């Protein structure tokens, strides 16, 4: 049986497609009835220059022409996991409006409220059609629309003044128009007054807001998590699944969806706070990509590409363990544990050096594409850097690659520590499942890896350092991944304190107003502030935080990291409603470069660690 064919998991995917939601990847202004694919999609036309806004996405890169901004700016508001309430504000071509939605039973209600309008008229357009090649049709009936599918007949209505007919709207199929000079409601079902619909929307919003009160001072972080993950969650028709790709924009550019390895696991962990179904879906959908490989691949795209030569940081077992502790579903633990164990076995067999340390790598591998076999691996230092998850990190500049063993010639403190982290989580899971033989295997792997890690300690530098495997020379390019060594609980208090005091709190290396830069501040590459060359990345902060948790003497560093990470997240969230892929380590900005997606789910880890700390103390 395939991993996604279990009865319990099929029920979860069915639960995720029961009602209306914003699962159309191509626009956040599209609301879809998942039972049959009926989509109600909002567009806007302004008449000053005849421009037309067809789709809207969060964080689209802004462009300008003679008349001003050409792309929409979306400020994502609240969005419940189940789609019962959604809210977004849009700014485009001098027009500003909000969109709120709710559903009641089978019927949806979408309220558009103009906040700022241009001097000339603006038209609101609602197009109704069936997505994903689902069977159905839509036609006009007086001033409303009627849709027919194999399941139902649906009347789609609106209040407000109809616009004069415009033959220059770039849409096919049936749509209705309204003058955008007052609050407009589009809805299905029986006729209602706008006052009745507004009350329903207000009541459902209040109910959703009140649901966060139980989290006390942390409720704003919970709102960010649910908003961020919900707006990024979409439906992949090709594979008939709901999941949360890295971001909508990345998915559109990659054939419909893009899922990265550790990204998806961290999204699963965060979603687990409020939605078991979305958490499980993300965990299963990335894990099942390992079925023909033996390891979870770095990335898989909707266009068919899969990185069959490399994996990424093994954080899945930690997430699986925490999901089990939250929901206590033994079926889920038993279903996914074999894949996590096989992944650990693969790292042990393919990335372990003869002396017991670990190095990132990239295997040469042929893949069958349609009619012929083609080489699909990278099999060089860049491929190994991609496997680390830190694509252009200065740590890997000018490091040779061993094509016989398929690994970079750098003994990596980060991966060695992560293997201990992974093995500890698997040992605990094996103990829960009473797999005594597996417990023994993981215990042995932890002990031997701990001994190997010990050889990477530099007494002179007071920190564990990466080491060239060929020359046996330490590398002094310092990355926060060196703190992953602290996943080894056997590290002495003396060493842990030296690392904290001499390196974490060192303002020439990692400390400052914004932490933690992905290369030390005194490294020549830090000033580039491009991708992994000096910028701050939430998953690294989170893993360092987890490593600090293993050592009580590091509580000062741990608490400092929690607070600074939280403040970094809130800075751009409060300014722009952005959750960035990465941040500038000097200014705390995310929008200063184009290579930082503005609504990337793992950015919320910066706040999540504050929640994790409270729940695990």
N, C-alpha and C positions, 0 to 999 in steps of 0.2 A: 504494500500500500504506500502510495506517495505521501509525503509529509502533510500535504494540504488536502488529503482525501479522508482524514479522520472525521467521524460523525460529529464530534464536538466542534471541530474547526469549521466545518461546513455550516453549522448552525451560527457560528460567530459571523461569518461572511453574510449569511442571510439576514442576521440582525442589523447589519450595517447598511442594508439596502431596503429597509422597510418603509421609509418615508421620504420626505423632501430634504434635499441638502444641496450644498454648493460644490458638488463633486465634478462639475465640468471643468477640466483643467484649464481651458482657454480663457475663462473670464470669471471673475468673482461676482459679476452682475448676472450670472446665469443660475437659476434655481431649478433643480431637476427632481422630478418624481421618479424615484429609483425603481419602482415596480414596473414601469413601462418605458422610461426614458423621455417622458414629456418634459421639455425644457422651456421655461419662460425666461427670456434673455432681454435685458434692458440696454437700449442704445440712446444716444442723444445727438441731435443735429442742431447746430447754431447757424443763424442766417447771416451774420455779419460777413463771414468769409466762406460760408457754405461747407464748413468742416463737419465731419461725422465721426463720433466716438462709437465704435462697434463693440470692442471688448475692453475690459479693464483688468489690470494685473497689479499686484502689490510690488513696489520696488522696481518698476521698469526704469531703465536708464533714461534720464531726461535729455531731450534734444530741443533746440530752439531754431525757429526760422524768423523771418522779418516780423511776423505778427506775434511772436512770443513762444511760449512752451508748446511743443507739438504733442507731447505725451501726457497722459493723465497722471495725477498724483493721488494715490490711494492711502487714506489713513484707516487702517483696519481697526474696527471696534470689536465689541464683544461677539463671540461666536461659540455657541454651545457645541459639544461634541456631537449631539444628536440632531443638530440643525434646528432645534425648536425656536431659537432666537439667534438672529444675526444682525450685524450693524457695520456699516462702513461709510466713510465720508469721501467724496470725490471732488477733486479740483481739476478743471480742464477748460482751457480757452476762455478764462474769465467767468466760467460758470462753477458754482459750488453747490453741492447738494448731498444729502444723506440718503442712504437706503437702509431700511429696516425690514426684516421679514420674520414671520412666525407661521406655524401651521396648527391647525385644529382638526384632528382626524385626518381625512384625506385632502382637506382643502388648505391652500396656502394664501397668505396675505402679504403683499409687498408694498410698503409705504415709501414713496419718494418725496422728500421735503426740500425744496429749493432754499438755499441760504444766501446766494448771491447770483444775480443774473446780469447778462450784458445788456447793452442799450437796445439791441435788436432782439427779435423773438428767438426762442429756443423750443425745439420740439422733442418730446419724450416718445420713444418708440419701444413697443413691446413686441418682440417676435416670438412666436410659439412654433416649435417643431420637435421632431423626435430625433434624439441623438443615437449614435452608435449603431446606425442602420436598423434600429428597432422599427417594427411595423406600426404604422399609424399615419394619420393625415389630419390637417387643420384647415378650416375654411371660415369665411366671414359669415356672420349672421347678424344683420343690422349693425349696431355699433360695438358688437362683441365678437369673440372668436369661439369656435367650437372645435374640440379635438376628439378624434375617435381612435381608439386602439383596440386590440383584441380583448382588453380587460374592461374598458369603460368609455362612456361619453362624458366629456368635461366641458363646462361652460366657463369661459375666461372673460371676466368683466373689468370695467374700470369706471371711475368717476371722472369729473373734469370735462373740459371743452375739447372736442375733437379738432385736430389741426386740419387746415386745408390740405387736400390731397397733393402729395409731392411725388413726382415720377422720378426724382433724382436721388432716391435713397438706395444705397448699394446692398439691398437685401433681396433674397428670393423667398418665395413662399408667403404665407399669411402673416400679417402684422397689424397692429393697431397703433394709432398715434394720439397724443394729447399735448395741449399747449402747456409748457412748463412754466407756469406763472403762479401756481398754487400747489398745495399738497395733493399728490396723485396716489391712488391706490389701485393696483392690479391684483385681482384675486380670482379664485375659482369657487364653484359651488353656487349656492343660493344668493340672491341679492341681499346686500347689507348696506347700511349707511356708513359713511366714512367715520362718523363718531363711534359707531359700534366696533369698527375695525381698529381704530386708534386705541380704544379701551382694551381690546384683546391684546394688542401689541404691548401696551404699557404694562398690563397685568403679567404677561409672560416674561417681559424684561425684568420686572420687579422680582418675580419668582426666581429667575436665573441669578440675579444679583444677590438675593438673600441666601442662595445656596452656598455662597462663599463666606458668609459670616462665621461659620464654624471654624474657619482657619485663622481667625483673629488677626494679628498683625501681619501675617504672611498672606493674607487674602489677595493682595495686589499681584504677588508672584504667581499664585494659582491662576488668576485671570489671564496673565500674560501667557502662561503655558497653554491653557486651553484655547485661547484666541489664536496663538501662533500655530499650534498643531492642527486645529480645526480648519483654519483657512488654507493650510497646505495639504490637507487630506483630499484625495481625488479618487476617481474610479478609472481603472484600467480595463477598458472593454476587451482588449486583446486577450487578457488572461482572466477576465471576469472576476475582478478582485478590487476591494477597497484597501488602500494603503496610503502612507504619507511619504511621497517622494521628497528628495532633498529640498526642492522648491518648485513652484509652478513654472517659473521662467526656465530653469534648467531642464525641466521635463519637456517643455515645448520644443526646445532646441535639440532634444535627444530622442525624438521619435515617439513622444507620448508620456514617457516616465523615465526617471533616472533614480536608481537606488544605490547608495554607497554603503559599505559594510558597517563600519563603526558608527557612522551617522545614523543608520537605521536602528541599530541597537540602542543608542542613546535616546532616540526619539521614542522607542518602545518603553524605555525606563521612565521617561517623563510622562508619557501618556498614561502609564499605569496608575498614576495618582488619581485620575478621574474617569478613565474609560478602559475597562479590561478588554473590550472588543478591539479597540484601535491598537492598544498595546500588543495584544496577541497577534493581530493581523500583521503588524510591522515586523515582529519577531519571526513569524513563520515565513513571510514572503521573502525576506532576505536570506534566511537560513536554507530554504529549499533550493536556492541557487547553487548550493554546495553539492547537490546530489550526484552529479556526474564528475565531481572534481576531488572530493575528499576534504576540501577547505572552502571557507566562505570567500568568494571573490571580492576584490577591491570594489568593483562596480559592475552594474548591469544596466543597459539602456533599452528603451523601447524599440530602437532600430535593429535590435538583435545582437549588438556588441556586448561581450562579456570579457572581463579581464581574466582569462584562463591561466595566465602565467603567475599571478600573484594574489596574495590575500591582503589583509590589513590588521591593525591591532586587535588581538583576541579579547574582546570585552563581552562577548555574548554570554558566557557562562555566569559572569557576575550579574548581568541583567536577568537571566533566567532564574537564578537563585532569589533575587529580590522580588521578581514577579510571583514566585511561589510563596515567599513569606507574606506577600500582600494578599493573595487570593486563595492559597492552599489547594490549588487544582493539581492533584497528583497525576491526572491523565496528561496534562500539559508538560509536566516535568519529565514523565516517562517518555513522551513522544519526542521531545527535543534533546534530552540528555545524550542519546547516542550520536547526534550530529555534533554536539559540543565536544564530546570525547574524541571523535574522529578528527576534529579540527586540531585539538591538542596533540594527538598522535602525529598529525601531519607536520606541525611545527617542530615537534621533537625529531622527526625523521629527516626533515628537509632544511631546517634553519639552525640546527644545533651544530656548533663547531666541535671538532674532536676533543678540545679541552673543556667542553661543557658550557661555554658561553654561547650566545645566540647572535646571528647576523641576519639582517633583512636580505631578501633575494627576489629573483624573478626567473622562473623556470622556462626553458625553451619547450614549447608545446605546439603540436599541430592540431588543427581543428577542421572538421569537415563543414564547408560552407556550400550547400546546394549541390554542386556537381564535382567539386574537387577539394583536396586537402590544402589548407593554407597555414603558414606559420602565423600564430596569433600572439606570441609572447614578445616581450621587450628584451629580456635577457641581458640587461646591462645595469650600470649603476643607477640610471634614471628609473628603471623599473623597480629596483630595490627601494629607492627613495619614495616612489609611489606606494609601495607596500607599507612603508612606515606611516603613511598618511600625511607626511610632511614633505610634499612634492618637491619643493626647491630649497630645502633646508641647507644652510651653509655647512652643516655637519658632514654632508656627503659630497661636497665639492672636491674634485680631484682624487677621489678614493677609487682604487682599482676594483675590478670585478673579476671574480673567479668563475669562468664559464664551465669548468668541470663540476664544481659543486653548486653553481647557480646562486651564489651569494656574494654580497659586497665584502671586501676585505677589511671590514671594520667590526670589531666585537662591540656590540651595541648594548650599553647599560640599560637603555629604555626597553628593548625587546626582552632582554634577560629578566628584568624586573617584571615585565608584563606576563612572561611565561609563569613566573612564580604566582602572580596574581590570579591568572587563569587556573592554574593547577590547584590553588587553595579553594577557589569557588567550586571546582569540579569535585574535589575531595569531600567538601561539605555536602554537595548534592548526592554523591555516591553513598555517603553515610546515611542520609535521609532515606534513600532507596534500598538500604541494606545490601549494597554491592561491595562486600568486604574485599574482594580481590582488587577491585578498582581503587578502593581507598588506599590499599597498600601500594599500588602502582603510583598514584599521585603523590603519596607521602615520600616515596623514594625519589621521584623526579624533583620535588621541592628541595629535598636535602642535597642532592647532587648539584642542582642549579645554584643553590645558595653558596655552596663551596666554590663554584666557578665564579660567581659574582664577586666573591671576596678577593679574587685575584685582580679585579679592576679597581680596587681602592688605591688611591694615591695619598699616601701619608703627607707628602710634601704639600699637596694642594687641598687636603681636607675634604675630598669629595671623590665619588666613584667617577671614573673617566672612561670614555670610549677608547679603544686601543686598536691600532693597526694590527691585523692578524699576521701580515707578512713581515713587518719590521719590528713588531713588538713595542712600538713607541706609542705613548699616550697621545691622544688628541686633546688640545686645549681649547677647542671650539665648544663653548659651554651652552647647553640647551637645558630647559627645564625637564626634559625627559631623563636627565641624570638623577632627578629626584624620584623617578620610578623605582630606583634601587630600594627605596624605603618600603616597597611592598614586601620586602624580606623582613619578617618580624624578628629575625635573629640579629639584625644590625644593632650594635651596641649603642647605649645611650650617649656615650662620648662622641661617637661618629655622627650620630643623628644631630646632636647639638652643634657640632662643627659645621655641618652642612647648612643648618639653619642660620647660624650667626655669621659665618664667613661668606655665605653665598646667597641664600634667599634674602636676607636683610641687607645685603650689600648693594648700595645704590649705583655702583659702577657695573653691577652685573644684572640682578633681577628685580630689585626693589624700586619703588618710586610711587608716584601718585596712581599710576595705572600698571597693573601686573597681570600675568607674567609674560614678558616678551619671549618669543620663541627662539631667540638667540640672545646672548648676553649683550648688555648695552655697550660694553667696550669692545665688541667684535666689529670688525671692519664692515660687515654686511648689515649691521643693525640700522644704519642710517638709510638704507634702501626702503625700509618699511613697505615691502612688497611681498604679499602672500606670507610664506613661512620664513621670510627673511626679516625677522624682527617684530612682526605684528603679534597681537594677542589673539589667541584662539581658545574658545570656551572648552572644548574637549580636553585640551592639555591642562587648563586650570583645574578642571574637575578631577582628572586622574591624579594630579599632584595633590589635590585636596584629599583624595581617598588614600594616597600613600602616607600623607602626614597623619591620618587617623590611626595608623598602626602604631604610633609612638606617642605616648602621653606627654613626653617632654617637648613635643612640637606643637603644643596647643596654641602658643602665641602666633606661630607662623600660620597654623590652620585657621585661626579666627581672623587674622589679618587678611588672608586670602579670601575667605568667605565674604567679608565686608567690602573689600575693594572690588571683587567680582560683581557683587550686587550693585554697587554704585555705578560701575561701568555699564551694566545692562540698562539701568534706569536712565542714564544720561540721554541716550538716543531714543529710548522708548518714550520718554516724556516729551522730547523735542519733535520727533517725527513718526512715532509708532513703528520704529524699525527694530528688528532683532537681527543683528548682523552676523555674517559668516566669520568675520574677523575685524579687529579694531587696531587703530594706530596706537602704539605703545607710548608715544609722546603726548598726544592730544586727547586720546580716548574717542576719537571720531571714527565712524565706520564709512561715512560717505565721502571721505577724502580721496578714495581710489575707486575705480570701476570694478576692480577684482575683489569686491566684497559684496556678495549678494545681500540685499537689504531685508530679506525676510526668510532667513535660513533657520530651520528648526533647532539645530543644536546650539545656536547662540543663547538660547534660554537656559542652558546648563549653568550660566553665570549666576542666575537666580536660584536655580534648582538646588544647588548645594546648600543653600540656607535652609530649605525645606528638609533635605536629606539629613542634615545635621540635627535638626529638631526631632525628627522621627527616630533617629538612631542613637539618641542619648538617653 
